[in-house]
Amino acid sequence: MLEISGNPKPQQRHRHFKFGTYDPCKKDKEEFLKEALKDYNHSKGFNHLPRLNAINLNIKFYMKRPKNHYRTGKFADLIKERWQSIAMTKKPDIDNLIKFVMDSLSGHNGFFLDDNQIVSIYAEKIYSDKPRTEILIADEDQEKN
């Protein structure tokens, strides 16, 4: 299980210019991969080579709560009752969050070579006081055993 702290970021659209394209998330993706590699438990046999087989992804995006979810005054650290169990239905869109994670973790220095290796994805957005992204990468053949 990978845990990358910080508010999850969505994939932004590439910018097209006369002489090519520009990815506005490039630095964020590099930082995300760096944090993921640092967080990864090396005792699990990860040999710094990307996986080449089919992969299942389980991703949980813990988003920072808005200020209006909290009470005021001396109870400012408590969440209002009506906001305690509400689903995260605001932006960013979950598909853009997923795309950012897949693009960040793929490549020759990543956890898998290309995001076309991903055969299943389970993802959810959740409000949390501790914003982070939790990722579980499992090989398809391990899931069936």
Phi and psi in radians as a Rosetta constraint file:
Dihedral C 1 N 2 CA 2 C 2 CIRCULARHARMONIC -1.727 0.35
Dihedral N 2 CA 2 C 2 N 3 CIRCULARHARMONIC 2.445 0.35
Dihedral C 2 N 3 CA 3 C 3 CIRCULARHARMONIC -2.284 0.35
Dihedral N 3 CA 3 C 3 N 4 CIRCULARHARMONIC 1.983 0.35
Dihedral C 3 N 4 CA 4 C 4 CIRCULARHARMONIC -1.918 0.35
Dihedral N 4 CA 4 C 4 N 5 CIRCULARHARMONIC 2.024 0.35
Dihedral C 4 N 5 CA 5 C 5 CIRCULARHARMONIC -1.317 0.35
Dihedral N 5 CA 5 C 5 N 6 CIRCULARHARMONIC 2.767 0.35
Dihedral C 5 N 6 CA 6 C 6 CIRCULARHARMONIC 1.885 0.35
Dihedral N 6 CA 6 C 6 N 7 CIRCULARHARMONIC 2.760 0.35
Dihedral C 6 N 7 CA 7 C 7 CIRCULARHARMONIC -1.135 0.35
Dihedral N 7 CA 7 C 7 N 8 CIRCULARHARMONIC 2.237 0.35
Dihedral C 7 N 8 CA 8 C 8 CIRCULARHARMONIC -1.013 0.35
Dihedral N 8 CA 8 C 8 N 9 CIRCULARHARMONIC 2.517 0.35
Dihedral C 8 N 9 CA 9 C 9 CIRCULARHARMONIC -1.960 0.35
Dihedral N 9 CA 9 C 9 N 10 CIRCULARHARMONIC 2.484 0.35
Dihedral C 9 N 10 CA 10 C 10 CIRCULARHARMONIC -1.550 0.35
Dihedral N 10 CA 10 C 10 N 11 CIRCULARHARMONIC 2.751 0.35
Dihedral C 10 N 11 CA 11 C 11 CIRCULARHARMONIC -1.271 0.35
Dihedral N 11 CA 11 C 11 N 12 CIRCULARHARMONIC 2.278 0.35
Dihedral C 11 N 12 CA 12 C 12 CIRCULARHARMONIC -1.679 0.35
Dihedral N 12 CA 12 C 12 N 13 CIRCULARHARMONIC 2.734 0.35
Dihedral C 12 N 13 CA 13 C 13 CIRCULARHARMONIC -1.170 0.35
Dihedral N 13 CA 13 C 13 N 14 CIRCULARHARMONIC 2.481 0.35
Dihedral C 13 N 14 CA 14 C 14 CIRCULARHARMONIC -1.181 0.35
Dihedral N 14 CA 14 C 14 N 15 CIRCULARHARMONIC 2.560 0.35
Dihedral C 14 N 15 CA 15 C 15 CIRCULARHARMONIC -1.705 0.35
Dihedral N 15 CA 15 C 15 N 16 CIRCULARHARMONIC 2.293 0.35
Dihedral C 15 N 16 CA 16 C 16 CIRCULARHARMONIC -1.835 0.35
Dihedral N 16 CA 16 C 16 N 17 CIRCULARHARMONIC 2.295 0.35
Dihedral C 16 N 17 CA 17 C 17 CIRCULARHARMONIC -2.154 0.35
Dihedral N 17 CA 17 C 17 N 18 CIRCULARHARMONIC 3.074 0.35
Dihedral C 17 N 18 CA 18 C 18 CIRCULARHARMONIC -1.054 0.35
Dihedral N 18 CA 18 C 18 N 19 CIRCULARHARMONIC -0.599 0.35
Dihedral C 18 N 19 CA 19 C 19 CIRCULARHARMONIC -1.908 0.35
Dihedral N 19 CA 19 C 19 N 20 CIRCULARHARMONIC 0.322 0.35
Dihedral C 19 N 20 CA 20 C 20 CIRCULARHARMONIC 2.535 0.35
Dihedral N 20 CA 20 C 20 N 21 CIRCULARHARMONIC -2.815 0.35
Dihedral C 20 N 21 CA 21 C 21 CIRCULARHARMONIC -2.151 0.35
Dihedral N 21 CA 21 C 21 N 22 CIRCULARHARMONIC 2.819 0.35
Dihedral C 21 N 22 CA 22 C 22 CIRCULARHARMONIC -2.345 0.35
Dihedral N 22 CA 22 C 22 N 23 CIRCULARHARMONIC 2.283 0.35
Dihedral C 22 N 23 CA 23 C 23 CIRCULARHARMONIC -1.699 0.35
Dihedral N 23 CA 23 C 23 N 24 CIRCULARHARMONIC 1.901 0.35
Dihedral C 23 N 24 CA 24 C 24 CIRCULARHARMONIC -1.195 0.35
Dihedral N 24 CA 24 C 24 N 25 CIRCULARHARMONIC -0.211 0.35
Dihedral C 24 N 25 CA 25 C 25 CIRCULARHARMONIC -1.749 0.35
Dihedral N 25 CA 25 C 25 N 26 CIRCULARHARMONIC 0.122 0.35
Dihedral C 25 N 26 CA 26 C 26 CIRCULARHARMONIC -0.979 0.35
Dihedral N 26 CA 26 C 26 N 27 CIRCULARHARMONIC -0.846 0.35
Dihedral C 26 N 27 CA 27 C 27 CIRCULARHARMONIC -1.149 0.35
Dihedral N 27 CA 27 C 27 N 28 CIRCULARHARMONIC -0.696 0.35
Dihedral C 27 N 28 CA 28 C 28 CIRCULARHARMONIC -1.103 0.35
Dihedral N 28 CA 28 C 28 N 29 CIRCULARHARMONIC -0.684 0.35
Dihedral C 28 N 29 CA 29 C 29 CIRCULARHARMONIC -1.145 0.35
Dihedral N 29 CA 29 C 29 N 30 CIRCULARHARMONIC -0.720 0.35
Dihedral C 29 N 30 CA 30 C 30 CIRCULARHARMONIC -1.109 0.35
Dihedral N 30 CA 30 C 30 N 31 CIRCULARHARMONIC -0.736 0.35
Dihedral C 30 N 31 CA 31 C 31 CIRCULARHARMONIC -1.137 0.35
Dihedral N 31 CA 31 C 31 N 32 CIRCULARHARMONIC -0.696 0.35
Dihedral C 31 N 32 CA 32 C 32 CIRCULARHARMONIC -1.093 0.35
Dihedral N 32 CA 32 C 32 N 33 CIRCULARHARMONIC -0.809 0.35
Dihedral C 32 N 33 CA 33 C 33 CIRCULARHARMONIC -1.108 0.35
Dihedral N 33 CA 33 C 33 N 34 CIRCULARHARMONIC -0.718 0.35
Dihedral C 33 N 34 CA 34 C 34 CIRCULARHARMONIC -1.052 0.35
Dihedral N 34 CA 34 C 34 N 35 CIRCULARHARMONIC -0.786 0.35
Dihedral C 34 N 35 CA 35 C 35 CIRCULARHARMONIC -1.143 0.35
Dihedral N 35 CA 35 C 35 N 36 CIRCULARHARMONIC -0.699 0.35
Dihedral C 35 N 36 CA 36 C 36 CIRCULARHARMONIC -1.128 0.35
Dihedral N 36 CA 36 C 36 N 37 CIRCULARHARMONIC -0.752 0.35
Dihedral C 36 N 37 CA 37 C 37 CIRCULARHARMONIC -1.156 0.35
Dihedral N 37 CA 37 C 37 N 38 CIRCULARHARMONIC -0.650 0.35
Dihedral C 37 N 38 CA 38 C 38 CIRCULARHARMONIC -1.175 0.35
Dihedral N 38 CA 38 C 38 N 39 CIRCULARHARMONIC -0.643 0.35
Dihedral C 38 N 39 CA 39 C 39 CIRCULARHARMONIC -1.356 0.35
Dihedral N 39 CA 39 C 39 N 40 CIRCULARHARMONIC -0.416 0.35
Dihedral C 39 N 40 CA 40 C 40 CIRCULARHARMONIC -1.115 0.35
Dihedral N 40 CA 40 C 40 N 41 CIRCULARHARMONIC 2.396 0.35
Dihedral C 40 N 41 CA 41 C 41 CIRCULARHARMONIC -1.407 0.35
Dihedral N 41 CA 41 C 41 N 42 CIRCULARHARMONIC 1.878 0.35
Dihedral C 41 N 42 CA 42 C 42 CIRCULARHARMONIC -1.194 0.35
Dihedral N 42 CA 42 C 42 N 43 CIRCULARHARMONIC -0.263 0.35
Dihedral C 42 N 43 CA 43 C 43 CIRCULARHARMONIC -1.259 0.35
Dihedral N 43 CA 43 C 43 N 44 CIRCULARHARMONIC -0.143 0.35
Dihedral C 43 N 44 CA 44 C 44 CIRCULARHARMONIC -1.499 0.35
Dihedral N 44 CA 44 C 44 N 45 CIRCULARHARMONIC 0.149 0.35
Dihedral C 44 N 45 CA 45 C 45 CIRCULARHARMONIC 1.546 0.35
Dihedral N 45 CA 45 C 45 N 46 CIRCULARHARMONIC 0.259 0.35
Dihedral C 45 N 46 CA 46 C 46 CIRCULARHARMONIC -1.248 0.35
Dihedral N 46 CA 46 C 46 N 47 CIRCULARHARMONIC 2.155 0.35
Dihedral C 46 N 47 CA 47 C 47 CIRCULARHARMONIC -1.876 0.35
Dihedral N 47 CA 47 C 47 N 48 CIRCULARHARMONIC 0.455 0.35
Dihedral C 47 N 48 CA 48 C 48 CIRCULARHARMONIC 1.104 0.35
Dihedral N 48 CA 48 C 48 N 49 CIRCULARHARMONIC 0.300 0.35
Dihedral C 48 N 49 CA 49 C 49 CIRCULARHARMONIC -1.924 0.35
Dihedral N 49 CA 49 C 49 N 50 CIRCULARHARMONIC 2.472 0.35
Dihedral C 49 N 50 CA 50 C 50 CIRCULARHARMONIC -1.190 0.35
Dihedral N 50 CA 50 C 50 N 51 CIRCULARHARMONIC 2.578 0.35
Dihedral C 50 N 51 CA 51 C 51 CIRCULARHARMONIC -1.163 0.35
Dihedral N 51 CA 51 C 51 N 52 CIRCULARHARMONIC 2.595 0.35
Dihedral C 51 N 52 CA 52 C 52 CIRCULARHARMONIC -2.009 0.35
Dihedral N 52 CA 52 C 52 N 53 CIRCULARHARMONIC -0.067 0.35
Dihedral C 52 N 53 CA 53 C 53 CIRCULARHARMONIC -1.769 0.35
Dihedral N 53 CA 53 C 53 N 54 CIRCULARHARMONIC -3.132 0.35
Dihedral C 53 N 54 CA 54 C 54 CIRCULARHARMONIC -1.166 0.35
Dihedral N 54 CA 54 C 54 N 55 CIRCULARHARMONIC 2.503 0.35
Dihedral C 54 N 55 CA 55 C 55 CIRCULARHARMONIC -2.283 0.35
Dihedral N 55 CA 55 C 55 N 56 CIRCULARHARMONIC 2.500 0.35
Dihedral C 55 N 56 CA 56 C 56 CIRCULARHARMONIC -1.893 0.35
Dihedral N 56 CA 56 C 56 N 57 CIRCULARHARMONIC 2.373 0.35
Dihedral C 56 N 57 CA 57 C 57 CIRCULARHARMONIC -2.024 0.35
Dihedral N 57 CA 57 C 57 N 58 CIRCULARHARMONIC 2.384 0.35
Dihedral C 57 N 58 CA 58 C 58 CIRCULARHARMONIC -2.184 0.35
Dihedral N 58 CA 58 C 58 N 59 CIRCULARHARMONIC 2.028 0.35
Dihedral C 58 N 59 CA 59 C 59 CIRCULARHARMONIC -2.203 0.35
Dihedral N 59 CA 59 C 59 N 60 CIRCULARHARMONIC 2.305 0.35
Dihedral C 59 N 60 CA 60 C 60 CIRCULARHARMONIC -2.113 0.35
Dihedral N 60 CA 60 C 60 N 61 CIRCULARHARMONIC 2.157 0.35
Dihedral C 60 N 61 CA 61 C 61 CIRCULARHARMONIC -1.789 0.35
Dihedral N 61 CA 61 C 61 N 62 CIRCULARHARMONIC 1.974 0.35
Dihedral C 61 N 62 CA 62 C 62 CIRCULARHARMONIC -1.704 0.35
Dihedral N 62 CA 62 C 62 N 63 CIRCULARHARMONIC 1.876 0.35
Dihedral C 62 N 63 CA 63 C 63 CIRCULARHARMONIC -1.652 0.35
Dihedral N 63 CA 63 C 63 N 64 CIRCULARHARMONIC 2.559 0.35
Dihedral C 63 N 64 CA 64 C 64 CIRCULARHARMONIC -1.170 0.35
Dihedral N 64 CA 64 C 64 N 65 CIRCULARHARMONIC 2.370 0.35
Dihedral C 64 N 65 CA 65 C 65 CIRCULARHARMONIC -1.250 0.35
Dihedral N 65 CA 65 C 65 N 66 CIRCULARHARMONIC 2.502 0.35
Dihedral C 65 N 66 CA 66 C 66 CIRCULARHARMONIC -1.203 0.35
Dihedral N 66 CA 66 C 66 N 67 CIRCULARHARMONIC 2.742 0.35
Dihedral C 66 N 67 CA 67 C 67 CIRCULARHARMONIC -1.088 0.35
Dihedral N 67 CA 67 C 67 N 68 CIRCULARHARMONIC -0.526 0.35
Dihedral C 67 N 68 CA 68 C 68 CIRCULARHARMONIC -1.261 0.35
Dihedral N 68 CA 68 C 68 N 69 CIRCULARHARMONIC -0.104 0.35
Dihedral C 68 N 69 CA 69 C 69 CIRCULARHARMONIC -1.383 0.35
Dihedral N 69 CA 69 C 69 N 70 CIRCULARHARMONIC -0.278 0.35
Dihedral C 69 N 70 CA 70 C 70 CIRCULARHARMONIC -1.738 0.35
Dihedral N 70 CA 70 C 70 N 71 CIRCULARHARMONIC 2.673 0.35
Dihedral C 70 N 71 CA 71 C 71 CIRCULARHARMONIC -1.285 0.35
Dihedral N 71 CA 71 C 71 N 72 CIRCULARHARMONIC 3.110 0.35
Dihedral C 71 N 72 CA 72 C 72 CIRCULARHARMONIC -2.085 0.35
Dihedral N 72 CA 72 C 72 N 73 CIRCULARHARMONIC 3.029 0.35
Dihedral C 72 N 73 CA 73 C 73 CIRCULARHARMONIC 1.245 0.35
Dihedral N 73 CA 73 C 73 N 74 CIRCULARHARMONIC -2.458 0.35
Dihedral C 73 N 74 CA 74 C 74 CIRCULARHARMONIC -1.269 0.35
Dihedral N 74 CA 74 C 74 N 75 CIRCULARHARMONIC -0.187 0.35
Dihedral C 74 N 75 CA 75 C 75 CIRCULARHARMONIC -1.834 0.35
Dihedral N 75 CA 75 C 75 N 76 CIRCULARHARMONIC 0.443 0.35
Dihedral C 75 N 76 CA 76 C 76 CIRCULARHARMONIC -1.114 0.35
Dihedral N 76 CA 76 C 76 N 77 CIRCULARHARMONIC -0.308 0.35
Dihedral C 76 N 77 CA 77 C 77 CIRCULARHARMONIC -1.551 0.35
Dihedral N 77 CA 77 C 77 N 78 CIRCULARHARMONIC -0.051 0.35
Dihedral C 77 N 78 CA 78 C 78 CIRCULARHARMONIC -1.733 0.35
Dihedral N 78 CA 78 C 78 N 79 CIRCULARHARMONIC 2.526 0.35
Dihedral C 78 N 79 CA 79 C 79 CIRCULARHARMONIC -1.501 0.35
Dihedral N 79 CA 79 C 79 N 80 CIRCULARHARMONIC 2.399 0.35
Dihedral C 79 N 80 CA 80 C 80 CIRCULARHARMONIC -1.060 0.35
Dihedral N 80 CA 80 C 80 N 81 CIRCULARHARMONIC 2.525 0.35
Dihedral C 80 N 81 CA 81 C 81 CIRCULARHARMONIC -0.990 0.35
Dihedral N 81 CA 81 C 81 N 82 CIRCULARHARMONIC -0.709 0.35
Dihedral C 81 N 82 CA 82 C 82 CIRCULARHARMONIC -1.203 0.35
Dihedral N 82 CA 82 C 82 N 83 CIRCULARHARMONIC -0.300 0.35
Dihedral C 82 N 83 CA 83 C 83 CIRCULARHARMONIC -1.775 0.35
Dihedral N 83 CA 83 C 83 N 84 CIRCULARHARMONIC -0.031 0.35
Dihedral C 83 N 84 CA 84 C 84 CIRCULARHARMONIC -1.156 0.35
Dihedral N 84 CA 84 C 84 N 85 CIRCULARHARMONIC -0.647 0.35
Dihedral C 84 N 85 CA 85 C 85 CIRCULARHARMONIC -2.138 0.35
Dihedral N 85 CA 85 C 85 N 86 CIRCULARHARMONIC 0.524 0.35
Dihedral C 85 N 86 CA 86 C 86 CIRCULARHARMONIC -1.451 0.35
Dihedral N 86 CA 86 C 86 N 87 CIRCULARHARMONIC 2.519 0.35
Dihedral C 86 N 87 CA 87 C 87 CIRCULARHARMONIC -1.342 0.35
Dihedral N 87 CA 87 C 87 N 88 CIRCULARHARMONIC 2.620 0.35
Dihedral C 87 N 88 CA 88 C 88 CIRCULARHARMONIC -1.445 0.35
Dihedral N 88 CA 88 C 88 N 89 CIRCULARHARMONIC 1.670 0.35
Dihedral C 88 N 89 CA 89 C 89 CIRCULARHARMONIC -1.937 0.35
Dihedral N 89 CA 89 C 89 N 90 CIRCULARHARMONIC 0.165 0.35
Dihedral C 89 N 90 CA 90 C 90 CIRCULARHARMONIC -1.621 0.35
Dihedral N 90 CA 90 C 90 N 91 CIRCULARHARMONIC 3.021 0.35
Dihedral C 90 N 91 CA 91 C 91 CIRCULARHARMONIC -1.156 0.35
Dihedral N 91 CA 91 C 91 N 92 CIRCULARHARMONIC 2.661 0.35
Dihedral C 91 N 92 CA 92 C 92 CIRCULARHARMONIC -1.428 0.35
Dihedral N 92 CA 92 C 92 N 93 CIRCULARHARMONIC 2.736 0.35
Dihedral C 92 N 93 CA 93 C 93 CIRCULARHARMONIC -1.178 0.35
Dihedral N 93 CA 93 C 93 N 94 CIRCULARHARMONIC 2.517 0.35
Dihedral C 93 N 94 CA 94 C 94 CIRCULARHARMONIC -1.152 0.35
Dihedral N 94 CA 94 C 94 N 95 CIRCULARHARMONIC -0.559 0.35
Dihedral C 94 N 95 CA 95 C 95 CIRCULARHARMONIC -1.169 0.35
Dihedral N 95 CA 95 C 95 N 96 CIRCULARHARMONIC -0.596 0.35
Dihedral C 95 N 96 CA 96 C 96 CIRCULARHARMONIC -1.268 0.35
Dihedral N 96 CA 96 C 96 N 97 CIRCULARHARMONIC -0.591 0.35
Dihedral C 96 N 97 CA 97 C 97 CIRCULARHARMONIC -1.129 0.35
Dihedral N 97 CA 97 C 97 N 98 CIRCULARHARMONIC -0.773 0.35
Dihedral C 97 N 98 CA 98 C 98 CIRCULARHARMONIC -1.094 0.35
Dihedral N 98 CA 98 C 98 N 99 CIRCULARHARMONIC -0.792 0.35
Dihedral C 98 N 99 CA 99 C 99 CIRCULARHARMONIC -1.065 0.35
Dihedral N 99 CA 99 C 99 N 100 CIRCULARHARMONIC -0.697 0.35
Dihedral C 99 N 100 CA 100 C 100 CIRCULARHARMONIC -1.056 0.35
Dihedral N 100 CA 100 C 100 N 101 CIRCULARHARMONIC -0.796 0.35
Dihedral C 100 N 101 CA 101 C 101 CIRCULARHARMONIC -1.109 0.35
Dihedral N 101 CA 101 C 101 N 102 CIRCULARHARMONIC -0.829 0.35
Dihedral C 101 N 102 CA 102 C 102 CIRCULARHARMONIC -1.085 0.35
Dihedral N 102 CA 102 C 102 N 103 CIRCULARHARMONIC -0.761 0.35
Dihedral C 102 N 103 CA 103 C 103 CIRCULARHARMONIC -1.157 0.35
Dihedral N 103 CA 103 C 103 N 104 CIRCULARHARMONIC -0.643 0.35
Dihedral C 103 N 104 CA 104 C 104 CIRCULARHARMONIC -1.177 0.35
Dihedral N 104 CA 104 C 104 N 105 CIRCULARHARMONIC -0.699 0.35
Dihedral C 104 N 105 CA 105 C 105 CIRCULARHARMONIC -1.564 0.35
Dihedral N 105 CA 105 C 105 N 106 CIRCULARHARMONIC -0.074 0.35
Dihedral C 105 N 106 CA 106 C 106 CIRCULARHARMONIC -1.688 0.35
Dihedral N 106 CA 106 C 106 N 107 CIRCULARHARMONIC 2.827 0.35
Dihedral C 106 N 107 CA 107 C 107 CIRCULARHARMONIC 2.068 0.35
Dihedral N 107 CA 107 C 107 N 108 CIRCULARHARMONIC 3.073 0.35
Dihedral C 107 N 108 CA 108 C 108 CIRCULARHARMONIC -1.132 0.35
Dihedral N 108 CA 108 C 108 N 109 CIRCULARHARMONIC -0.445 0.35
Dihedral C 108 N 109 CA 109 C 109 CIRCULARHARMONIC -1.743 0.35
Dihedral N 109 CA 109 C 109 N 110 CIRCULARHARMONIC 0.051 0.35
Dihedral C 109 N 110 CA 110 C 110 CIRCULARHARMONIC -1.702 0.35
Dihedral N 110 CA 110 C 110 N 111 CIRCULARHARMONIC -2.821 0.35
Dihedral C 110 N 111 CA 111 C 111 CIRCULARHARMONIC -1.540 0.35
Dihedral N 111 CA 111 C 111 N 112 CIRCULARHARMONIC -0.392 0.35
Dihedral C 111 N 112 CA 112 C 112 CIRCULARHARMONIC -2.551 0.35
Dihedral N 112 CA 112 C 112 N 113 CIRCULARHARMONIC 2.719 0.35
Dihedral C 112 N 113 CA 113 C 113 CIRCULARHARMONIC -1.211 0.35
Dihedral N 113 CA 113 C 113 N 114 CIRCULARHARMONIC -0.807 0.35
Dihedral C 113 N 114 CA 114 C 114 CIRCULARHARMONIC -2.537 0.35
Dihedral N 114 CA 114 C 114 N 115 CIRCULARHARMONIC 2.616 0.35
Dihedral C 114 N 115 CA 115 C 115 CIRCULARHARMONIC -1.272 0.35
Dihedral N 115 CA 115 C 115 N 116 CIRCULARHARMONIC -0.081 0.35
Dihedral C 115 N 116 CA 116 C 116 CIRCULARHARMONIC -1.287 0.35
Dihedral N 116 CA 116 C 116 N 117 CIRCULARHARMONIC -0.167 0.35
Dihedral C 116 N 117 CA 117 C 117 CIRCULARHARMONIC -1.339 0.35
Dihedral N 117 CA 117 C 117 N 118 CIRCULARHARMONIC -0.265 0.35
Dihedral C 117 N 118 CA 118 C 118 CIRCULARHARMONIC -1.358 0.35
Dihedral N 118 CA 118 C 118 N 119 CIRCULARHARMONIC 2.111 0.35
Dihedral C 118 N 119 CA 119 C 119 CIRCULARHARMONIC -1.818 0.35
Dihedral N 119 CA 119 C 119 N 120 CIRCULARHARMONIC -0.345 0.35
Dihedral C 119 N 120 CA 120 C 120 CIRCULARHARMONIC -2.628 0.35
Dihedral N 120 CA 120 C 120 N 121 CIRCULARHARMONIC 2.582 0.35
Dihedral C 120 N 121 CA 121 C 121 CIRCULARHARMONIC -2.394 0.35
Dihedral N 121 CA 121 C 121 N 122 CIRCULARHARMONIC 2.338 0.35
Dihedral C 121 N 122 CA 122 C 122 CIRCULARHARMONIC -2.125 0.35
Dihedral N 122 CA 122 C 122 N 123 CIRCULARHARMONIC 2.195 0.35
Dihedral C 122 N 123 CA 123 C 123 CIRCULARHARMONIC -2.469 0.35
Dihedral N 123 CA 123 C 123 N 124 CIRCULARHARMONIC 2.598 0.35
Dihedral C 123 N 124 CA 124 C 124 CIRCULARHARMONIC -2.619 0.35
Dihedral N 124 CA 124 C 124 N 125 CIRCULARHARMONIC 2.644 0.35
Dihedral C 124 N 125 CA 125 C 125 CIRCULARHARMONIC -1.882 0.35
Dihedral N 125 CA 125 C 125 N 126 CIRCULARHARMONIC 2.322 0.35
Dihedral C 125 N 126 CA 126 C 126 CIRCULARHARMONIC -2.384 0.35
Dihedral N 126 CA 126 C 126 N 127 CIRCULARHARMONIC 2.421 0.35
Dihedral C 126 N 127 CA 127 C 127 CIRCULARHARMONIC -1.277 0.35
Dihedral N 127 CA 127 C 127 N 128 CIRCULARHARMONIC 2.494 0.35
Dihedral C 127 N 128 CA 128 C 128 CIRCULARHARMONIC -2.705 0.35
Dihedral N 128 CA 128 C 128 N 129 CIRCULARHARMONIC 2.709 0.35
Dihedral C 128 N 129 CA 129 C 129 CIRCULARHARMONIC -1.429 0.35
Dihedral N 129 CA 129 C 129 N 130 CIRCULARHARMONIC -0.262 0.35
Dihedral C 129 N 130 CA 130 C 130 CIRCULARHARMONIC -2.084 0.35
Dihedral N 130 CA 130 C 130 N 131 CIRCULARHARMONIC 1.539 0.35
Dihedral C 130 N 131 CA 131 C 131 CIRCULARHARMONIC -1.127 0.35
Dihedral N 131 CA 131 C 131 N 132 CIRCULARHARMONIC 2.358 0.35
Dihedral C 131 N 132 CA 132 C 132 CIRCULARHARMONIC -2.966 0.35
Dihedral N 132 CA 132 C 132 N 133 CIRCULARHARMONIC 3.013 0.35
Dihedral C 132 N 133 CA 133 C 133 CIRCULARHARMONIC -2.184 0.35
Dihedral N 133 CA 133 C 133 N 134 CIRCULARHARMONIC 2.209 0.35
Dihedral C 133 N 134 CA 134 C 134 CIRCULARHARMONIC -1.933 0.35
Dihedral N 134 CA 134 C 134 N 135 CIRCULARHARMONIC 2.270 0.35
Dihedral C 134 N 135 CA 135 C 135 CIRCULARHARMONIC -2.273 0.35
Dihedral N 135 CA 135 C 135 N 136 CIRCULARHARMONIC 2.299 0.35
Dihedral C 135 N 136 CA 136 C 136 CIRCULARHARMONIC -2.067 0.35
Dihedral N 136 CA 136 C 136 N 137 CIRCULARHARMONIC 2.077 0.35
Dihedral C 136 N 137 CA 137 C 137 CIRCULARHARMONIC -1.863 0.35
Dihedral N 137 CA 137 C 137 N 138 CIRCULARHARMONIC 2.122 0.35
Dihedral C 137 N 138 CA 138 C 138 CIRCULARHARMONIC -2.238 0.35
Dihedral N 138 CA 138 C 138 N 139 CIRCULARHARMONIC 2.417 0.35
Dihedral C 138 N 139 CA 139 C 139 CIRCULARHARMONIC -1.210 0.35
Dihedral N 139 CA 139 C 139 N 140 CIRCULARHARMONIC 2.475 0.35
Dihedral C 139 N 140 CA 140 C 140 CIRCULARHARMONIC -1.015 0.35
Dihedral N 140 CA 140 C 140 N 141 CIRCULARHARMONIC -0.728 0.35
Dihedral C 140 N 141 CA 141 C 141 CIRCULARHARMONIC -1.212 0.35
Dihedral N 141 CA 141 C 141 N 142 CIRCULARHARMONIC -0.482 0.35
Dihedral C 141 N 142 CA 142 C 142 CIRCULARHARMONIC -1.246 0.35
Dihedral N 142 CA 142 C 142 N 143 CIRCULARHARMONIC -0.583 0.35
Dihedral C 142 N 143 CA 143 C 143 CIRCULARHARMONIC -1.137 0.35
Dihedral N 143 CA 143 C 143 N 144 CIRCULARHARMONIC -0.592 0.35
Dihedral C 143 N 144 CA 144 C 144 CIRCULARHARMONIC -1.452 0.35
Dihedral N 144 CA 144 C 144 N 145 CIRCULARHARMONIC -0.228 0.35
